[in-house]
Amino acid sequence: MKIFAGIDGGGTRTRLALAAETGNLLAVAEGGACSFGLRGAGALPGFTLAHGGFAPALGAVMLARERSTRTAAPPEFPGNLRRSARHFAASIR
């Protein structure tokens, strides 16, 4: 199973979203500012760092999926991502 990650490397908070191949959100995390994203941008081909919160991090999950598989996400992928994000709504800002 592939797991796709989206990172928001905001100036004050760093947010991470992990999703399964189906688009179901597996985990979210939030912490203080971190330079991981900046290091990743130079080390990983095709790495995209989002800015602005969890919504852009979820968008980065979509980009990661499309770049990894080299195909557009099936219609159920974004729907599953949005639906499963509601489960984490209390921890998502």
C-alpha positions as CSV (number, residue, x, y, z in Angstrom):
1,M,0.0,0.0,0.0
2,K,1.3,3.5,-0.9
3,I,0.8,6.3,1.6
4,F,0.8,9.9,0.3
5,A,1.9,12.8,2.4
6,G,1.1,16.5,2.2
7,I,3.0,19.0,4.2
8,D,2.2,22.7,5.0
9,G,5.4,24.4,6.0
10,G,3.9,27.6,7.3
11,G,6.1,30.1,9.1
12,T,4.7,29.4,12.6
13,R,3.2,25.9,12.3
14,T,4.0,22.8,10.3
15,R,1.1,20.5,9.4
16,L,1.2,17.0,7.9
17,A,-1.5,14.9,6.3
18,L,-1.1,11.2,5.4
19,A,-3.6,9.5,3.1
20,A,-4.0,5.9,1.8
21,E,-4.2,5.0,-1.9
22,T,-8.0,5.2,-1.6
23,G,-7.9,8.9,-0.4
24,N,-8.8,8.0,3.1
25,L,-7.0,10.3,5.5
26,L,-4.9,8.2,7.9
27,A,-3.4,10.8,10.2
28,V,-2.8,14.5,10.6
29,A,-0.2,16.2,12.8
30,E,0.6,19.7,13.7
31,G,3.7,21.1,15.4
32,G,5.9,24.1,15.7
33,A,7.8,25.6,12.8
34,C,10.1,23.0,11.2
35,S,12.7,23.1,8.5
36,F,11.8,19.6,7.3
37,G,9.9,20.9,4.4
38,L,12.7,23.1,3.2
39,R,15.1,20.2,3.5
40,G,12.7,17.9,1.6
41,A,12.3,20.4,-1.2
42,G,15.9,20.1,-2.0
43,A,16.2,16.3,-1.5
44,L,13.1,14.9,-3.0
45,P,12.4,15.1,-6.7
46,G,8.9,16.7,-7.4
47,F,8.5,17.7,-3.7
48,T,5.9,20.5,-3.3
49,L,5.6,22.4,0.0
50,A,2.1,23.9,0.6
51,H,1.5,27.0,2.7
52,G,-1.6,28.2,4.5
53,G,-2.9,25.3,6.7
54,F,-4.4,21.9,6.4
55,A,-6.4,22.6,3.2
56,P,-3.2,23.2,1.2
57,A,-1.6,20.1,2.9
58,L,-4.6,18.0,1.7
59,G,-4.0,19.5,-1.8
60,A,-0.4,18.5,-1.5
61,V,-1.6,14.9,-0.9
62,M,-3.5,15.1,-4.2
63,L,-0.3,16.3,-5.9
64,A,1.8,13.6,-4.3
65,R,-0.7,11.0,-5.5
66,E,-0.8,12.2,-9.0
67,R,3.0,12.6,-9.3
68,S,3.6,9.1,-7.8
69,T,1.1,7.3,-10.0
70,R,1.5,9.6,-13.1
71,T,-2.3,9.5,-13.4
72,A,-5.1,11.8,-12.3
73,A,-6.8,10.8,-9.1
74,P,-10.0,8.8,-9.5
75,P,-13.2,10.7,-8.7
76,E,-13.6,9.0,-5.3
77,F,-10.1,10.0,-4.1
78,P,-10.8,13.7,-3.3
79,G,-14.3,12.7,-2.0
80,N,-12.7,10.1,0.4
81,L,-10.1,12.7,1.4
82,R,-12.7,15.3,2.3
83,R,-15.0,12.8,4.0
84,S,-12.2,11.4,6.1
85,A,-10.8,14.8,7.0
86,R,-14.1,15.5,8.8
87,H,-13.1,12.8,11.2
88,F,-10.0,14.8,12.1
89,A,-11.8,18.1,12.1
90,A,-11.3,18.7,15.8
91,S,-7.5,18.6,15.4
92,I,-7.4,20.4,12.0
93,R,-7.2,24.2,12.2
